[in-house]
Amino acid sequence: MNTRKSNATAHPGHIVLENQTLRQTKKQIQMDNAHAEKAALAERDAEEARNKSIAEVEDGIEMNEVDICIHANRPDLRYKPVRGSTEEEEAIVPTNSNQE
């Protein structure tokens, strides 16, 4: 009985060895857990830093919008023509829309 050419360098026990889990000591497990915890902590800190920088940008935008609103014309005023005036000589009088 002869061996086929494709099977000449094959290792039949290699499949079994690949599927076995490697055993670890308690110290190795503790080191792995500590490393995973540090990585999670670093990721959380990075996310907090990103969120803080985004919040600062949003706060700046909001402050600019508030500044624009403060220095803009009063939004509660609107202009209506005076009764009895002709279209050519419309007198524009501000009225408070809150009192209507």
Backbone as CSV, one residue per row, in Angstrom:
resi,resn,N_x,N_y,N_z,CA_x,CA_y,CA_z,C_x,C_y,C_z
1,MET,0.841,-1.150,0.000,0.000,0.000,0.000,0.902,1.234,0.000
2,ASN,0.632,2.190,-0.882,1.431,3.405,-1.013,0.654,4.619,-0.521
3,THR,1.399,5.624,-0.103,0.793,6.888,0.349,0.633,7.808,-0.853
4,ARG,-0.486,8.493,-0.899,-0.708,9.441,-1.995,0.241,10.628,-1.855
5,LYS,0.508,11.294,-2.963,1.431,12.424,-2.949,0.896,13.588,-2.117
6,SER,-0.410,13.841,-2.159,-0.973,14.960,-1.403,-0.966,14.687,0.100
7,ASN,-0.878,13.429,0.494,-0.911,13.062,1.900,0.484,12.796,2.460
8,ALA,1.506,12.957,1.650,2.855,12.603,2.071,3.362,13.512,3.191
9,THR,3.017,14.803,3.141,3.498,15.740,4.163,2.397,16.151,5.133
10,ALA,1.256,15.527,5.055,0.135,15.870,5.933,0.364,15.294,7.320
11,HIS,-0.173,15.973,8.308,-0.061,15.521,9.680,-1.477,15.246,10.200
12,PRO,-1.866,14.015,10.318,-3.247,13.702,10.687,-3.644,14.195,12.075
13,GLY,-2.729,14.287,13.000,-3.074,14.740,14.344,-3.130,16.251,14.475
14,HIS,-2.774,16.978,13.427,-2.741,18.437,13.467,-4.148,19.016,13.659
15,ILE,-5.157,18.407,13.093,-6.534,18.882,13.226,-6.968,18.813,14.685
16,VAL,-6.613,17.757,15.361,-6.979,17.604,16.774,-6.265,18.652,17.616
17,LEU,-5.001,18.915,17.332,-4.234,19.883,18.115,-4.744,21.314,17.918
18,GLU,-5.228,21.636,16.722,-5.750,22.975,16.453,-7.015,23.247,17.249
19,ASN,-7.835,22.225,17.459,-9.114,22.409,18.137,-9.008,22.361,19.652
20,GLN,-7.858,22.010,20.198,-7.703,21.981,21.649,-7.434,23.392,22.164
21,THR,-8.018,23.695,23.310,-7.751,24.998,23.930,-6.489,24.884,24.771
22,LEU,-5.731,25.953,24.747,-4.506,25.962,25.527,-4.834,26.260,26.976
23,ARG,-4.207,25.578,27.863,-4.443,25.777,29.292,-3.606,26.952,29.772
24,GLN,-4.155,27.696,30.729,-3.453,28.841,31.281,-3.387,28.724,32.796
25,THR,-2.363,29.287,33.349,-2.251,29.312,34.797,-3.117,30.446,35.341
26,LYS,-3.350,30.470,36.637,-4.144,31.534,37.245,-3.485,32.887,37.046
27,LYS,-2.177,32.905,37.102,-1.453,34.159,36.926,-1.654,34.703,35.509
28,GLN,-1.616,33.820,34.506,-1.830,34.246,33.133,-3.255,34.767,32.938
29,ILE,-4.218,34.112,33.566,-5.607,34.554,33.469,-5.767,35.924,34.110
30,GLN,-5.154,36.125,35.283,-5.226,37.414,35.960,-4.582,38.512,35.119
31,MET,-3.459,38.200,34.495,-2.783,39.181,33.640,-3.648,39.535,32.433
32,ASP,-4.279,38.533,31.833,-5.161,38.786,30.694,-6.359,39.633,31.104
33,ASN,-6.940,39.319,32.248,-8.087,40.095,32.728,-7.690,41.532,33.039
34,ALA,-6.516,41.718,33.661,-6.036,43.063,33.968,-5.783,43.856,32.685
35,HIS,-5.216,43.192,31.690,-4.960,43.858,30.411,-6.276,44.253,29.741
36,ALA,-7.262,43.371,29.773,-8.569,43.665,29.168,-9.248,44.815,29.909
37,GLU,-9.104,44.849,31.232,-9.699,45.922,32.024,-9.041,47.264,31.700
38,LYS,-7.712,47.269,31.564,-7.006,48.504,31.208,-7.421,48.988,29.822
39,ALA,-7.578,48.060,28.890,-7.987,48.434,27.536,-9.402,49.024,27.550
40,ALA,-10.303,48.423,28.328,-11.670,48.934,28.415,-11.686,50.315,29.057
41,LEU,-10.860,50.513,30.091,-10.771,51.801,30.766,-10.224,52.872,29.823
42,ALA,-9.207,52.529,29.050,-8.639,53.481,28.091,-9.662,53.836,27.015
43,GLU,-10.424,52.856,26.568,-11.441,53.117,25.554,-12.539,54.024,26.109
44,ARG,-12.940,53.780,27.353,-13.968,54.606,27.986,-13.467,56.037,28.171
45,ASP,-12.202,56.198,28.578,-11.633,57.535,28.737,-11.569,58.271,27.401
46,ALA,-11.208,57.555,26.353,-11.151,58.170,25.029,-12.545,58.609,24.583
47,GLU,-13.548,57.793,24.867,-14.922,58.150,24.494,-15.396,59.366,25.282
48,GLU,-15.059,59.424,26.567,-15.424,60.588,27.378,-14.744,61.847,26.855
49,ALA,-13.491,61.734,26.441,-12.780,62.888,25.891,-13.431,63.358,24.593
50,ARG,-13.823,62.403,23.739,-14.514,62.761,22.496,-15.828,63.462,22.799
51,ASN,-16.597,62.903,23.735,-17.884,63.499,24.082,-17.708,64.890,24.683
52,LYS,-16.660,65.073,25.472,-16.399,66.381,26.076,-16.057,67.411,25.006
53,SER,-15.232,67.025,24.032,-14.865,67.975,22.983,-16.079,68.312,22.109
54,ILE,-16.925,67.329,21.851,-18.140,67.588,21.074,-19.065,68.517,21.853
55,ALA,-19.180,68.296,23.159,-20.028,69.148,23.998,-19.509,70.583,24.009
56,GLU,-18.198,70.756,24.053,-17.619,72.099,24.031,-17.940,72.812,22.724
57,VAL,-17.860,72.096,21.617,-18.183,72.691,20.316,-19.662,73.067,20.276
58,GLU,-20.532,72.166,20.746,-21.964,72.450,20.750,-22.292,73.624,21.665
59,ASP,-21.617,73.720,22.810,-21.834,74.855,23.706,-21.416,76.163,23.041
60,GLY,-20.306,76.129,22.308,-19.865,77.318,21.589,-20.869,77.743,20.533
61,ILE,-21.422,76.775,19.823,-22.433,77.077,18.806,-23.669,77.677,19.467
62,GLU,-24.076,77.092,20.585,-25.253,77.602,21.288,-25.021,79.024,21.794
63,MET,-23.825,79.290,22.311,-23.524,80.646,22.786,-23.543,81.648,21.627
64,ASN,-23.048,81.242,20.459,-23.101,82.120,19.293,-24.544,82.404,18.887
65,GLU,-25.394,81.380,18.933,-26.795,81.570,18.582,-27.492,82.491,19.579
66,VAL,-27.181,82.332,20.863,-27.766,83.202,21.879,-27.292,84.630,21.664
67,ASP,-26.030,84.805,21.348,-25.480,86.137,21.102,-26.162,86.786,19.904
68,ILE,-26.391,86.010,18.861,-27.069,86.535,17.680,-28.487,86.949,18.030
69,CYS,-29.175,86.123,18.811,-30.551,86.446,19.190,-30.617,87.684,20.077
70,ILE,-29.647,87.847,20.959,-29.652,89.000,21.859,-29.444,90.294,21.082
71,HIS,-28.552,90.270,20.112,-28.221,91.484,19.379,-29.068,91.688,18.133
72,ALA,-29.944,90.779,17.839,-30.813,90.937,16.668,-31.977,91.843,17.028
73,ASN,-32.731,92.247,16.016,-33.945,93.015,16.282,-34.881,92.155,17.108
74,ARG,-35.717,92.812,17.853,-36.621,92.063,18.706,-37.544,91.205,17.851
75,PRO,-37.561,89.889,18.064,-38.380,89.021,17.223,-39.867,89.121,17.526
76,ASP,-40.234,89.725,18.673,-41.656,89.819,18.994,-42.312,91.026,18.329
77,LEU,-41.518,91.850,17.663,-42.071,92.985,16.937,-42.296,92.606,15.486
78,ARG,-43.418,93.011,14.989,-43.644,92.847,13.558,-44.298,94.133,13.055
79,TYR,-44.164,94.388,11.814,-44.592,95.663,11.262,-45.899,95.489,10.508
80,LYS,-46.869,96.398,10.841,-48.159,96.401,10.168,-48.413,97.808,9.635
81,PRO,-49.064,97.883,8.516,-49.406,99.231,8.031,-50.471,99.869,8.926
82,VAL,-50.421,101.194,9.028,-51.394,101.935,9.830,-52.701,101.987,9.069
83,ARG,-53.820,101.834,9.803,-55.132,101.884,9.153,-55.385,103.281,8.590
84,GLY,-55.974,103.281,7.423,-56.329,104.546,6.807,-55.230,105.111,5.930
85,SER,-54.085,104.525,5.888,-53.025,105.057,5.035,-53.150,104.445,3.650
86,THR,-52.688,105.173,2.675,-52.730,104.664,1.309,-51.547,103.748,1.087
87,GLU,-51.590,103.015,-0.012,-50.517,102.065,-0.297,-49.200,102.772,-0.572
88,GLU,-49.251,103.992,-1.165,-48.014,104.691,-1.465,-47.322,105.198,-0.200
89,GLU,-48.108,105.608,0.765,-47.525,106.188,1.963,-47.846,105.320,3.189
90,GLU,-47.479,104.074,3.137,-47.710,103.184,4.263,-46.792,103.568,5.410
91,ALA,-47.393,103.812,6.526,-46.607,104.076,7.715,-46.422,102.745,8.431
92,ILE,-45.208,102.444,8.733,-44.915,101.170,9.381,-44.784,101.417,10.874
93,VAL,-45.630,100.725,11.628,-45.634,100.900,13.072,-45.366,99.552,13.714
94,PRO,-44.397,99.491,14.606,-44.166,98.217,15.283,-45.268,97.945,16.295
95,THR,-45.716,96.704,16.318,-46.707,96.286,17.301,-46.174,95.109,18.056
96,ASN,-46.561,94.995,19.274,-46.101,93.877,20.103,-47.061,92.714,19.893
97,SER,-46.534,91.592,19.402,-47.393,90.442,19.097,-47.857,89.730,20.353
98,ASN,-47.242,90.015,21.481,-47.650,89.382,22.729,-48.947,89.969,23.263
99,GLN,-49.282,91.210,22.888,-50.461,91.851,23.388,-51.677,91.593,22.523
100,GLU,-51.526,90.990,21.391,-52.650,90.739,20.491,-53.523,89.634,20.982
